[in-house]
């Protein structure tokens, strides 16, 4: 894999981490509502920037493929099919 593609894949994966922080970390920080809101906005904008840079580096087809694998419906279907075996 080329270095550019590795960087694109890293940014694609890294773009999900701020959303996890917004959901599971920021609400429990001992900060004011205004500070939490500011942190949420910065994290969301950073996540989107990482995602769109990864789209440019990897190409739309690759990102669409990976997003399909990370789709909760697809994951749930895979888990259900695995349990039926």
C-alpha positions as a printed Julia matrix, in Angstrom:
85×3 Matrix{Float64}:
   0.0     0.0    0.0
   1.31    3.45  -0.82
   2.05    5.93   1.93
  -0.74    8.2    0.72
  -3.24    5.37   0.97
  -1.99    4.49   4.46
  -2.44    8.11   5.51
  -5.92    8.14   3.99
  -6.91    4.95   5.81
  -5.51    6.31   9.09
  -7.5     9.55   8.67
 -10.62    7.57   7.81
 -10.37    5.51  10.99
  -9.35    8.56  13.03
 -12.44   10.43  11.83
 -14.63    8.12  13.94
 -12.75    8.66  17.19
 -13.95   12.24  17.85
 -17.57   11.07  17.49
 -16.94    8.42  20.14
 -15.43   11.08  22.39
 -18.47   13.31  21.84
 -20.8    10.48  22.86
 -18.9     8.81  25.69
 -16.33   11.21  27.16
 -17.32   14.86  26.79
 -20.72   14.58  28.56
 -19.0    13.34  31.7
 -16.29   15.99  31.91
 -16.58   18.43  34.82
 -17.01   21.47  32.55
 -19.71   24.03  31.94
 -22.25   23.48  29.2
 -20.63   26.2   27.07
 -17.23   24.52  27.34
 -18.67   21.1   26.47
 -20.45   22.59  23.47
 -17.23   24.2   22.25
 -15.34   20.92  22.6
 -18.12   19.07  20.75
 -18.05   21.53  17.88
 -14.25   21.37  17.57
 -14.29   17.56  17.65
 -17.1    17.33  15.08
 -15.38   19.73  12.69
 -12.08   17.88  13.13
 -13.77   14.55  12.43
 -15.36   15.86   9.25
 -12.08   17.36   8.05
 -10.31   14.02   8.62
 -13.08   12.16   6.82
 -13.11   14.38   3.74
  -9.32   14.41   3.46
  -9.43   10.61   3.59
 -12.04   10.59   0.81
  -9.72   12.68  -1.35
  -6.72   10.44  -0.61
  -8.48    7.06  -0.89
 -11.13    7.76  -3.46
 -14.88    7.54  -3.17
 -15.08    3.8   -3.95
 -12.75    2.76  -1.14
 -14.46    4.94   1.44
 -17.9     3.67   0.4
 -16.66    0.09   0.82
 -15.29    0.73   4.3
 -18.38    2.66   5.4
 -20.49   -0.33   4.38
 -18.43   -2.56   6.66
 -18.85   -0.13   9.55
 -22.61    0.22   9.05
 -24.43   -1.09  12.17
 -26.98   -2.96  10.02
 -24.21   -4.77   8.15
 -22.4    -5.63  11.39
 -25.61   -6.88  13.02
 -26.37   -9.03   9.97
 -22.87  -10.54  10.12
 -23.23  -11.28  13.84
 -26.61  -12.93  13.31
 -25.28  -15.07  10.44
 -22.27  -16.05  12.55
 -24.51  -17.19  15.41
 -26.59  -19.38  13.07
 -23.6   -21.53  12.15
